[in-house]
Amino acid sequence: MTVEDIPELPGLSSRDPRSSTTLSWERGTRETLEISVEGRDAAPVLFVEVGARIYVVTSTPPGRWFSAAVREGCVEVRRPPAPFVTAGVNLRSDRELLDELRGEFVRKYGSAVWARYFEGASAVLELEPRSLRPPTTPVAKIRGEFDATADVYDARIAQQPVEVYLKDRVADAAVRSLEGLDPILEIGPGTGYHTSRLAAAGHQVVAIDISGRMLERLRARSVREGWAGRLETHQGVASDLDAALADVPDGTFGGAFSAFGAFDVEPDLSRLVRTLARVVRSGGRFALTSLNRPGLGPVLWELALGRPYAAGARFASRIRAGRIRYPLALYPRSPFDWDRLLSTWFRRESVTGVSVLAPPFDATRALAFVGSEGVSRLRQWDGWLTRRRSTWTAAEWLFLTYRRTDSGRVTDHVRR
């Protein structure tokens, strides 16, 4: 990891993308701490000390290193020229602490530095040098990734027109496929992009997410938009869904829905399927998105961009973290994989590509070049293509619907 990888934070010879000027920080004047995450090159960051702990306030918006540090649960840290030591990482967001740290940062680096880089920050990393923490579990890594990005998630999506387009396509498809079914179980709602559309369509939604901070943002959104009375939230993991729904009677839900992520980070979904079969009533529907395996369109894009390793990764049943554009390990699935998983209790009704033409990367500059008329034409072509039979094989993301068959009650569900 280099300083250029985290341009949002001021550091030694760091470039500020907003002014395109180089910031030169002298060690004696602007004291820095060097942090290395996941064994990558160390990057200098500003910090303050309170007692035995070190605090690093993330810039606004946070750099990529921030979510990686929370995901891993530890970093290598040093104050030059001392050697690196391991430090445990805690994500803190309590207002009282942030107010105290603001004063400490202003005293150490000045009010101009705070105003330029840290104003509006809502989270801080608390580092405990030499702390002995247990190895971070896969579940903790996933939770850490989403906790770390929750506060800026909506803003980041809004800046990426391709992501907005994909989410809107899925929202439209979800509303159509779940019409007349209530209540809805949503797995992995995040900050509520799709939940909002389901609520606007009149649905009662029970939302389950691995990230407590994402659920906080979801609840705040429901209050702000006026549908808090139609929302119930629980924190839980998709692979152990029954633990979160242990008190929910059989056949409670008319439908279940999940989009972009909750299933794609889980290697084993057999227990989830059993729980869905228990809580979704006969005749109900299960709608989901899935990272397609392999997705011929993304494979061709990766090859065209000179990334054969990324193209090859899309054929695998497990994609290592960072091998394509996502920071977590992923488990892509074809419609036939889902058919095998769900066959005991669900029958597939449809499969379509969320988009055939959308590239597997942020194409903001390219879309700006073609202009609004060109974007409108691309959307029309994409809509036409996704309705063609078998074009789903070219899509990076699939939208699938399954009907709960009349195959009896599931009484032997697994409890924690």
Contacts in CASP RR format, 6 or more apart in sequence:
PFRMAT RR
TARGET T0000
AUTHOR 0000-0000-0000
METHOD contacts of the structure
MODEL  1
MTVEDIPELPGLSSRDPRSSTTLSWERGTRETLEISVEGRDAAPVLFVEV
GARIYVVTSTPPGRWFSAAVREGCVEVRRPPAPFVTAGVNLRSDRELLDE
LRGEFVRKYGSAVWARYFEGASAVLELEPRSLRPPTTPVAKIRGEFDATA
DVYDARIAQQPVEVYLKDRVADAAVRSLEGLDPILEIGPGTGYHTSRLAA
AGHQVVAIDISGRMLERLRARSVREGWAGRLETHQGVASDLDAALADVPD
GTFGGAFSAFGAFDVEPDLSRLVRTLARVVRSGGRFALTSLNRPGLGPVL
WELALGRPYAAGARFASRIRAGRIRYPLALYPRSPFDWDRLLSTWFRRES
VTGVSVLAPPFDATRALAFVGSEGVSRLRQWDGWLTRRRSTWTAAEWLFL
TYRRTDSGRVTDHVRR
1 36 0 8 1.000
1 37 0 8 1.000
1 38 0 8 1.000
1 39 0 8 1.000
1 40 0 8 1.000
1 41 0 8 1.000
1 42 0 8 1.000
1 43 0 8 1.000
1 65 0 8 1.000
2 40 0 8 1.000
2 41 0 8 1.000
2 43 0 8 1.000
3 11 0 8 1.000
3 12 0 8 1.000
3 13 0 8 1.000
3 14 0 8 1.000
3 15 0 8 1.000
3 43 0 8 1.000
3 44 0 8 1.000
4 14 0 8 1.000
4 15 0 8 1.000
5 40 0 8 1.000
5 43 0 8 1.000
5 64 0 8 1.000
5 65 0 8 1.000
6 14 0 8 1.000
6 43 0 8 1.000
6 45 0 8 1.000
6 63 0 8 1.000
6 64 0 8 1.000
6 65 0 8 1.000
7 14 0 8 1.000
7 15 0 8 1.000
7 16 0 8 1.000
7 17 0 8 1.000
7 63 0 8 1.000
8 17 0 8 1.000
8 59 0 8 1.000
8 60 0 8 1.000
8 61 0 8 1.000
8 62 0 8 1.000
8 63 0 8 1.000
8 117 0 8 1.000
9 43 0 8 1.000
9 45 0 8 1.000
9 46 0 8 1.000
9 58 0 8 1.000
9 59 0 8 1.000
9 63 0 8 1.000
9 117 0 8 1.000
10 16 0 8 1.000
10 23 0 8 1.000
10 25 0 8 1.000
10 30 0 8 1.000
10 46 0 8 1.000
10 59 0 8 1.000
10 113 0 8 1.000
10 117 0 8 1.000
11 23 0 8 1.000
11 25 0 8 1.000
11 30 0 8 1.000
11 32 0 8 1.000
11 43 0 8 1.000
11 44 0 8 1.000
11 45 0 8 1.000
11 46 0 8 1.000
12 24 0 8 1.000
12 25 0 8 1.000
12 27 0 8 1.000
12 32 0 8 1.000
12 44 0 8 1.000
13 22 0 8 1.000
13 23 0 8 1.000
13 24 0 8 1.000
14 22 0 8 1.000
14 23 0 8 1.000
14 25 0 8 1.000
14 44 0 8 1.000
15 21 0 8 1.000
15 22 0 8 1.000
15 23 0 8 1.000
16 22 0 8 1.000
16 23 0 8 1.000
25 32 0 8 1.000
25 44 0 8 1.000
27 80 0 8 1.000
30 46 0 8 1.000
30 109 0 8 1.000
31 46 0 8 1.000
31 47 0 8 1.000
31 79 0 8 1.000
31 108 0 8 1.000
32 44 0 8 1.000
32 45 0 8 1.000
32 46 0 8 1.000
32 47 0 8 1.000
33 44 0 8 1.000
33 45 0 8 1.000
33 46 0 8 1.000
33 47 0 8 1.000
33 54 0 8 1.000
33 56 0 8 1.000
33 77 0 8 1.000
33 78 0 8 1.000
33 79 0 8 1.000
34 42 0 8 1.000
34 43 0 8 1.000
34 44 0 8 1.000
34 45 0 8 1.000
34 77 0 8 1.000
34 78 0 8 1.000
34 79 0 8 1.000
34 80 0 8 1.000
34 84 0 8 1.000
35 42 0 8 1.000
35 43 0 8 1.000
35 44 0 8 1.000
35 45 0 8 1.000
35 56 0 8 1.000
35 65 0 8 1.000
35 69 0 8 1.000
35 75 0 8 1.000
35 76 0 8 1.000
35 77 0 8 1.000
36 42 0 8 1.000
36 43 0 8 1.000
36 75 0 8 1.000
36 76 0 8 1.000
36 77 0 8 1.000
36 84 0 8 1.000
37 65 0 8 1.000
37 68 0 8 1.000
37 69 0 8 1.000
37 72 0 8 1.000
37 75 0 8 1.000
37 76 0 8 1.000
38 68 0 8 1.000
38 72 0 8 1.000
39 76 0 8 1.000
42 76 0 8 1.000
42 78 0 8 1.000
42 84 0 8 1.000
43 65 0 8 1.000
45 56 0 8 1.000
46 56 0 8 1.000
46 57 0 8 1.000
46 105 0 8 1.000
46 108 0 8 1.000
46 109 0 8 1.000
46 113 0 8 1.000
46 117 0 8 1.000
47 54 0 8 1.000
47 55 0 8 1.000
47 56 0 8 1.000
48 54 0 8 1.000
48 55 0 8 1.000
48 101 0 8 1.000
48 104 0 8 1.000
48 105 0 8 1.000
48 108 0 8 1.000
49 55 0 8 1.000
50 100 0 8 1.000
50 101 0 8 1.000
50 104 0 8 1.000
52 128 0 8 1.000
53 126 0 8 1.000
53 127 0 8 1.000
53 128 0 8 1.000
54 77 0 8 1.000
54 87 0 8 1.000
54 126 0 8 1.000
54 127 0 8 1.000
54 128 0 8 1.000
54 129 0 8 1.000
55 92 0 8 1.000
55 101 0 8 1.000
55 104 0 8 1.000
55 124 0 8 1.000
55 125 0 8 1.000
55 126 0 8 1.000
55 127 0 8 1.000
56 124 0 8 1.000
56 125 0 8 1.000
56 127 0 8 1.000
57 98 0 8 1.000
57 101 0 8 1.000
57 105 0 8 1.000
57 118 0 8 1.000
57 121 0 8 1.000
57 124 0 8 1.000
57 125 0 8 1.000
58 66 0 8 1.000
58 118 0 8 1.000
58 121 0 8 1.000
58 123 0 8 1.000
58 124 0 8 1.000
58 125 0 8 1.000
59 117 0 8 1.000
59 118 0 8 1.000
59 121 0 8 1.000
60 117 0 8 1.000
60 118 0 8 1.000
60 119 0 8 1.000
60 120 0 8 1.000
60 121 0 8 1.000
60 152 0 8 1.000
61 152 0 8 1.000
61 155 0 8 1.000
61 156 0 8 1.000
62 123 0 8 1.000
62 148 0 8 1.000
62 149 0 8 1.000
62 152 0 8 1.000
64 327 0 8 1.000
66 125 0 8 1.000
66 148 0 8 1.000
67 144 0 8 1.000
67 145 0 8 1.000
67 148 0 8 1.000
67 149 0 8 1.000
67 327 0 8 1.000
68 327 0 8 1.000
69 75 0 8 1.000
69 89 0 8 1.000
69 125 0 8 1.000
69 148 0 8 1.000
70 89 0 8 1.000
70 91 0 8 1.000
70 125 0 8 1.000
70 144 0 8 1.000
70 145 0 8 1.000
70 147 0 8 1.000
70 148 0 8 1.000
71 136 0 8 1.000
71 141 0 8 1.000
71 142 0 8 1.000
71 144 0 8 1.000
71 145 0 8 1.000
71 148 0 8 1.000
71 327 0 8 1.000
71 328 0 8 1.000
72 89 0 8 1.000
72 136 0 8 1.000
72 141 0 8 1.000
73 88 0 8 1.000
73 89 0 8 1.000
73 133 0 8 1.000
73 136 0 8 1.000
73 140 0 8 1.000
73 141 0 8 1.000
73 144 0 8 1.000
74 86 0 8 1.000
74 87 0 8 1.000
74 88 0 8 1.000
74 89 0 8 1.000
74 133 0 8 1.000
74 136 0 8 1.000
75 86 0 8 1.000
75 87 0 8 1.000
75 88 0 8 1.000
75 89 0 8 1.000
75 127 0 8 1.000
76 84 0 8 1.000
76 85 0 8 1.000
76 86 0 8 1.000
76 87 0 8 1.000
77 84 0 8 1.000
77 85 0 8 1.000
77 86 0 8 1.000
77 87 0 8 1.000
77 127 0 8 1.000
77 129 0 8 1.000
78 84 0 8 1.000
78 85 0 8 1.000
85 129 0 8 1.000
85 130 0 8 1.000
86 129 0 8 1.000
86 130 0 8 1.000
86 131 0 8 1.000
87 127 0 8 1.000
87 128 0 8 1.000
87 129 0 8 1.000
87 130 0 8 1.000
87 131 0 8 1.000
88 127 0 8 1.000
88 128 0 8 1.000
88 129 0 8 1.000
88 131 0 8 1.000
88 133 0 8 1.000
89 125 0 8 1.000
89 126 0 8 1.000
89 127 0 8 1.000
90 125 0 8 1.000
90 126 0 8 1.000
90 128 0 8 1.000
91 123 0 8 1.000
91 124 0 8 1.000
91 125 0 8 1.000
91 126 0 8 1.000
91 144 0 8 1.000
91 147 0 8 1.000
91 148 0 8 1.000
92 98 0 8 1.000
92 123 0 8 1.000
92 124 0 8 1.000
92 125 0 8 1.000
92 126 0 8 1.000
93 122 0 8 1.000
93 123 0 8 1.000
93 124 0 8 1.000
93 151 0 8 1.000
93 213 0 8 1.000
97 124 0 8 1.000
98 121 0 8 1.000
98 122 0 8 1.000
98 124 0 8 1.000
101 124 0 8 1.000
102 114 0 8 1.000
102 118 0 8 1.000
105 113 0 8 1.000
105 114 0 8 1.000
105 118 0 8 1.000
106 114 0 8 1.000
122 151 0 8 1.000
123 148 0 8 1.000
123 151 0 8 1.000
138 329 0 8 1.000
139 210 0 8 1.000
139 237 0 8 1.000
141 328 0 8 1.000
142 210 0 8 1.000
142 265 0 8 1.000
142 328 0 8 1.000
143 210 0 8 1.000
143 211 0 8 1.000
143 212 0 8 1.000
144 211 0 8 1.000
145 327 0 8 1.000
145 328 0 8 1.000
146 190 0 8 1.000
146 209 0 8 1.000
146 210 0 8 1.000
146 211 0 8 1.000
146 213 0 8 1.000
146 214 0 8 1.000
147 211 0 8 1.000
147 212 0 8 1.000
147 213 0 8 1.000
147 214 0 8 1.000
149 156 0 8 1.000
150 190 0 8 1.000
150 191 0 8 1.000
150 211 0 8 1.000
150 212 0 8 1.000
150 213 0 8 1.000
150 214 0 8 1.000
150 216 0 8 1.000
150 217 0 8 1.000
151 213 0 8 1.000
151 217 0 8 1.000
153 190 0 8 1.000
153 191 0 8 1.000
153 214 0 8 1.000
153 217 0 8 1.000
154 191 0 8 1.000
154 193 0 8 1.000
154 217 0 8 1.000
157 163 0 8 1.000
157 164 0 8 1.000
157 167 0 8 1.000
157 193 0 8 1.000
158 164 0 8 1.000
159 364 0 8 1.000
160 362 0 8 1.000
160 364 0 8 1.000
161 363 0 8 1.000
161 364 0 8 1.000
161 367 0 8 1.000
161 375 0 8 1.000
162 358 0 8 1.000
162 359 0 8 1.000
162 362 0 8 1.000
162 363 0 8 1.000
162 364 0 8 1.000
162 367 0 8 1.000
163 362 0 8 1.000
165 355 0 8 1.000
165 358 0 8 1.000
165 379 0 8 1.000
166 260 0 8 1.000
166 354 0 8 1.000
166 355 0 8 1.000
166 358 0 8 1.000
166 397 0 8 1.000
167 193 0 8 1.000
167 194 0 8 1.000
167 259 0 8 1.000
167 260 0 8 1.000
169 354 0 8 1.000
169 355 0 8 1.000
169 399 0 8 1.000
170 194 0 8 1.000
170 259 0 8 1.000
170 260 0 8 1.000
170 289 0 8 1.000
170 354 0 8 1.000
170 397 0 8 1.000
170 399 0 8 1.000
171 193 0 8 1.000
171 194 0 8 1.000
171 197 0 8 1.000
172 197 0 8 1.000
173 287 0 8 1.000
173 352 0 8 1.000
173 354 0 8 1.000
173 399 0 8 1.000
174 194 0 8 1.000
174 197 0 8 1.000
174 198 0 8 1.000
174 257 0 8 1.000
174 259 0 8 1.000
174 287 0 8 1.000
175 197 0 8 1.000
175 198 0 8 1.000
175 201 0 8 1.000
177 285 0 8 1.000
177 287 0 8 1.000
177 401 0 8 1.000
178 184 0 8 1.000
178 198 0 8 1.000
178 201 0 8 1.000
178 203 0 8 1.000
178 255 0 8 1.000
178 257 0 8 1.000
178 285 0 8 1.000
178 287 0 8 1.000
179 201 0 8 1.000
181 254 0 8 1.000
181 255 0 8 1.000
181 284 0 8 1.000
181 285 0 8 1.000
182 202 0 8 1.000
182 203 0 8 1.000
182 204 0 8 1.000
182 254 0 8 1.000
182 255 0 8 1.000
183 203 0 8 1.000
183 204 0 8 1.000
183 205 0 8 1.000
183 206 0 8 1.000
183 252 0 8 1.000
183 253 0 8 1.000
183 254 0 8 1.000
183 255 0 8 1.000
184 198 0 8 1.000
184 203 0 8 1.000
184 204 0 8 1.000
184 205 0 8 1.000
184 206 0 8 1.000
184 253 0 8 1.000
184 254 0 8 1.000
184 255 0 8 1.000
184 256 0 8 1.000
184 257 0 8 1.000
185 205 0 8 1.000
185 206 0 8 1.000
185 208 0 8 1.000
185 245 0 8 1.000
185 252 0 8 1.000
185 253 0 8 1.000
185 255 0 8 1.000
185 256 0 8 1.000
185 257 0 8 1.000
185 276 0 8 1.000
185 279 0 8 1.000
185 280 0 8 1.000
186 194 0 8 1.000
186 195 0 8 1.000
186 198 0 8 1.000
186 205 0 8 1.000
186 206 0 8 1.000
186 207 0 8 1.000
186 208 0 8 1.000
186 256 0 8 1.000
186 257 0 8 1.000
186 258 0 8 1.000
187 208 0 8 1.000
187 209 0 8 1.000
187 238 0 8 1.000
187 241 0 8 1.000
187 256 0 8 1.000
187 257 0 8 1.000
187 258 0 8 1.000
187 262 0 8 1.000
187 263 0 8 1.000
188 207 0 8 1.000
188 208 0 8 1.000
188 209 0 8 1.000
188 210 0 8 1.000
188 214 0 8 1.000
188 238 0 8 1.000
188 258 0 8 1.000
188 259 0 8 1.000
188 261 0 8 1.000
188 262 0 8 1.000
189 195 0 8 1.000
189 205 0 8 1.000
189 207 0 8 1.000
189 208 0 8 1.000
189 209 0 8 1.000
189 214 0 8 1.000
189 215 0 8 1.000
189 218 0 8 1.000
190 209 0 8 1.000
190 211 0 8 1.000
190 214 0 8 1.000
190 215 0 8 1.000
190 217 0 8 1.000
190 218 0 8 1.000
191 214 0 8 1.000
191 217 0 8 1.000
191 218 0 8 1.000
191 221 0 8 1.000
192 207 0 8 1.000
192 217 0 8 1.000
192 218 0 8 1.000
192 221 0 8 1.000
194 257 0 8 1.000
194 259 0 8 1.000
195 205 0 8 1.000
195 207 0 8 1.000
195 218 0 8 1.000
195 221 0 8 1.000
195 222 0 8 1.000
195 231 0 8 1.000
196 221 0 8 1.000
196 222 0 8 1.000
196 225 0 8 1.000
196 227 0 8 1.000
198 205 0 8 1.000
198 257 0 8 1.000
199 205 0 8 1.000
199 222 0 8 1.000
199 225 0 8 1.000
199 227 0 8 1.000
199 230 0 8 1.000
199 231 0 8 1.000
200 227 0 8 1.000
202 230 0 8 1.000
203 230 0 8 1.000
204 230 0 8 1.000
204 231 0 8 1.000
204 232 0 8 1.000
205 230 0 8 1.000
205 231 0 8 1.000
205 232 0 8 1.000
206 232 0 8 1.000
206 233 0 8 1.000
206 234 0 8 1.000
206 253 0 8 1.000
207 215 0 8 1.000
207 218 0 8 1.000
207 231 0 8 1.000
207 232 0 8 1.000
207 233 0 8 1.000
207 234 0 8 1.000
208 233 0 8 1.000
208 234 0 8 1.000
208 235 0 8 1.000
208 236 0 8 1.000
208 238 0 8 1.000
208 241 0 8 1.000
208 244 0 8 1.000
208 245 0 8 1.000
209 215 0 8 1.000
209 218 0 8 1.000
209 233 0 8 1.000
209 235 0 8 1.000
209 236 0 8 1.000
209 262 0 8 1.000
210 235 0 8 1.000
210 236 0 8 1.000
210 237 0 8 1.000
210 238 0 8 1.000
210 262 0 8 1.000
211 235 0 8 1.000
212 235 0 8 1.000
215 233 0 8 1.000
215 235 0 8 1.000
218 231 0 8 1.000
218 233 0 8 1.000
219 228 0 8 1.000
219 231 0 8 1.000
219 233 0 8 1.000
222 228 0 8 1.000
222 229 0 8 1.000
222 230 0 8 1.000
222 231 0 8 1.000
234 244 0 8 1.000
234 245 0 8 1.000
235 244 0 8 1.000
236 243 0 8 1.000
236 244 0 8 1.000
237 243 0 8 1.000
237 244 0 8 1.000
238 258 0 8 1.000
238 262 0 8 1.000
238 263 0 8 1.000
238 266 0 8 1.000
238 269 0 8 1.000
238 272 0 8 1.000
239 266 0 8 1.000
239 268 0 8 1.000
239 269 0 8 1.000
239 271 0 8 1.000
239 272 0 8 1.000
240 271 0 8 1.000
240 416 0 8 1.000
241 271 0 8 1.000
241 272 0 8 1.000
241 275 0 8 1.000
241 276 0 8 1.000
242 271 0 8 1.000
242 274 0 8 1.000
242 275 0 8 1.000
242 278 0 8 1.000
242 413 0 8 1.000
242 414 0 8 1.000
242 415 0 8 1.000
242 416 0 8 1.000
243 415 0 8 1.000
243 416 0 8 1.000
245 275 0 8 1.000
245 279 0 8 1.000
246 415 0 8 1.000
246 416 0 8 1.000
248 279 0 8 1.000
250 278 0 8 1.000
250 279 0 8 1.000
250 409 0 8 1.000
250 410 0 8 1.000
250 411 0 8 1.000
251 278 0 8 1.000
251 279 0 8 1.000
251 280 0 8 1.000
251 281 0 8 1.000
251 282 0 8 1.000
252 279 0 8 1.000
252 281 0 8 1.000
253 279 0 8 1.000
253 280 0 8 1.000
253 281 0 8 1.000
253 284 0 8 1.000
254 280 0 8 1.000
254 281 0 8 1.000
254 283 0 8 1.000
254 284 0 8 1.000
254 285 0 8 1.000
255 280 0 8 1.000
255 284 0 8 1.000
255 285 0 8 1.000
255 286 0 8 1.000
255 287 0 8 1.000
255 404 0 8 1.000
256 276 0 8 1.000
256 279 0 8 1.000
256 280 0 8 1.000
256 285 0 8 1.000
256 286 0 8 1.000
256 287 0 8 1.000
257 286 0 8 1.000
257 287 0 8 1.000
257 288 0 8 1.000
258 287 0 8 1.000
258 288 0 8 1.000
258 289 0 8 1.000
259 288 0 8 1.000
259 289 0 8 1.000
260 289 0 8 1.000
260 397 0 8 1.000
261 289 0 8 1.000
261 291 0 8 1.000
263 269 0 8 1.000
263 272 0 8 1.000
263 288 0 8 1.000
263 290 0 8 1.000
263 331 0 8 1.000
263 333 0 8 1.000
264 290 0 8 1.000
264 291 0 8 1.000
264 330 0 8 1.000
264 331 0 8 1.000
264 332 0 8 1.000
264 333 0 8 1.000
265 328 0 8 1.000
265 329 0 8 1.000
265 330 0 8 1.000
265 331 0 8 1.000
266 272 0 8 1.000
266 331 0 8 1.000
267 318 0 8 1.000
267 331 0 8 1.000
269 341 0 8 1.000
270 341 0 8 1.000
271 414 0 8 1.000
273 341 0 8 1.000
273 342 0 8 1.000
273 344 0 8 1.000
273 345 0 8 1.000
273 346 0 8 1.000
274 410 0 8 1.000
274 413 0 8 1.000
274 414 0 8 1.000
275 413 0 8 1.000
275 414 0 8 1.000
276 286 0 8 1.000
276 345 0 8 1.000
276 346 0 8 1.000
277 344 0 8 1.000
277 345 0 8 1.000
277 346 0 8 1.000
277 404 0 8 1.000
277 407 0 8 1.000
277 410 0 8 1.000
278 409 0 8 1.000
278 410 0 8 1.000
278 411 0 8 1.000
278 413 0 8 1.000
280 286 0 8 1.000
280 404 0 8 1.000
281 404 0 8 1.000
282 404 0 8 1.000
282 405 0 8 1.000
282 406 0 8 1.000
282 407 0 8 1.000
282 408 0 8 1.000
283 403 0 8 1.000
283 404 0 8 1.000
283 405 0 8 1.000
283 406 0 8 1.000
284 403 0 8 1.000
284 404 0 8 1.000
285 349 0 8 1.000
285 401 0 8 1.000
285 402 0 8 1.000
285 403 0 8 1.000
285 404 0 8 1.000
286 342 0 8 1.000
286 346 0 8 1.000
286 401 0 8 1.000
286 402 0 8 1.000
286 403 0 8 1.000
286 404 0 8 1.000
287 399 0 8 1.000
287 400 0 8 1.000
287 401 0 8 1.000
287 402 0 8 1.000
288 338 0 8 1.000
288 399 0 8 1.000
288 400 0 8 1.000
289 354 0 8 1.000
289 397 0 8 1.000
289 398 0 8 1.000
289 399 0 8 1.000
289 400 0 8 1.000
290 332 0 8 1.000
290 333 0 8 1.000
290 338 0 8 1.000
290 397 0 8 1.000
290 398 0 8 1.000
290 400 0 8 1.000
291 330 0 8 1.000
291 331 0 8 1.000
291 332 0 8 1.000
291 333 0 8 1.000
291 396 0 8 1.000
291 397 0 8 1.000
291 398 0 8 1.000
292 298 0 8 1.000
292 332 0 8 1.000
292 333 0 8 1.000
292 334 0 8 1.000
292 353 0 8 1.000
292 392 0 8 1.000
292 393 0 8 1.000
292 395 0 8 1.000
292 396 0 8 1.000
292 397 0 8 1.000
292 398 0 8 1.000
293 314 0 8 1.000
293 315 0 8 1.000
293 316 0 8 1.000
293 317 0 8 1.000
293 332 0 8 1.000
293 333 0 8 1.000
293 334 0 8 1.000
293 337 0 8 1.000
294 312 0 8 1.000
294 314 0 8 1.000
294 315 0 8 1.000
294 332 0 8 1.000
295 314 0 8 1.000
295 393 0 8 1.000
295 394 0 8 1.000
295 395 0 8 1.000
295 396 0 8 1.000
296 393 0 8 1.000
296 394 0 8 1.000
297 356 0 8 1.000
297 360 0 8 1.000
297 394 0 8 1.000
297 395 0 8 1.000
297 396 0 8 1.000
298 311 0 8 1.000
298 314 0 8 1.000
298 324 0 8 1.000
298 359 0 8 1.000
298 360 0 8 1.000
298 396 0 8 1.000
299 311 0 8 1.000
299 312 0 8 1.000
299 314 0 8 1.000
299 315 0 8 1.000
300 311 0 8 1.000
301 359 0 8 1.000
301 360 0 8 1.000
301 361 0 8 1.000
302 308 0 8 1.000
302 310 0 8 1.000
302 311 0 8 1.000
302 312 0 8 1.000
302 314 0 8 1.000
302 324 0 8 1.000
302 360 0 8 1.000
303 311 0 8 1.000
305 361 0 8 1.000
309 323 0 8 1.000
310 323 0 8 1.000
310 324 0 8 1.000
313 319 0 8 1.000
313 320 0 8 1.000
313 323 0 8 1.000
313 324 0 8 1.000
314 324 0 8 1.000
314 332 0 8 1.000
316 332 0 8 1.000
317 331 0 8 1.000
317 332 0 8 1.000
318 329 0 8 1.000
318 330 0 8 1.000
318 331 0 8 1.000
319 326 0 8 1.000
319 329 0 8 1.000
319 330 0 8 1.000
319 331 0 8 1.000
319 332 0 8 1.000
320 329 0 8 1.000
321 327 0 8 1.000
321 328 0 8 1.000
321 329 0 8 1.000
324 330 0 8 1.000
324 360 0 8 1.000
325 360 0 8 1.000
325 361 0 8 1.000
333 341 0 8 1.000
335 348 0 8 1.000
335 351 0 8 1.000
335 392 0 8 1.000
335 398 0 8 1.000
335 400 0 8 1.000
338 348 0 8 1.000
338 400 0 8 1.000
338 402 0 8 1.000
339 348 0 8 1.000
342 348 0 8 1.000
342 402 0 8 1.000
344 407 0 8 1.000
345 404 0 8 1.000
345 405 0 8 1.000
345 407 0 8 1.000
345 410 0 8 1.000
346 402 0 8 1.000
346 403 0 8 1.000
346 404 0 8 1.000
346 405 0 8 1.000
347 402 0 8 1.000
347 403 0 8 1.000
347 405 0 8 1.000
348 400 0 8 1.000
348 401 0 8 1.000
348 402 0 8 1.000
349 401 0 8 1.000
349 402 0 8 1.000
349 403 0 8 1.000
350 400 0 8 1.000
350 401 0 8 1.000
351 392 0 8 1.000
351 398 0 8 1.000
351 399 0 8 1.000
351 400 0 8 1.000
351 401 0 8 1.000
352 386 0 8 1.000
352 387 0 8 1.000
352 392 0 8 1.000
352 395 0 8 1.000
352 398 0 8 1.000
352 399 0 8 1.000
353 386 0 8 1.000
353 391 0 8 1.000
353 392 0 8 1.000
353 394 0 8 1.000
353 395 0 8 1.000
353 397 0 8 1.000
353 398 0 8 1.000
353 399 0 8 1.000
354 386 0 8 1.000
354 395 0 8 1.000
354 396 0 8 1.000
354 397 0 8 1.000
354 398 0 8 1.000
354 399 0 8 1.000
355 382 0 8 1.000
355 386 0 8 1.000
355 395 0 8 1.000
355 396 0 8 1.000
355 397 0 8 1.000
356 382 0 8 1.000
356 383 0 8 1.000
356 385 0 8 1.000
356 386 0 8 1.000
356 391 0 8 1.000
356 394 0 8 1.000
356 395 0 8 1.000
357 378 0 8 1.000
357 381 0 8 1.000
357 382 0 8 1.000
357 385 0 8 1.000
358 382 0 8 1.000
358 396 0 8 1.000
359 366 0 8 1.000
360 396 0 8 1.000
367 375 0 8 1.000
370 378 0 8 1.000
385 391 0 8 1.000
386 392 0 8 1.000
386 395 0 8 1.000
392 398 0 8 1.000
END
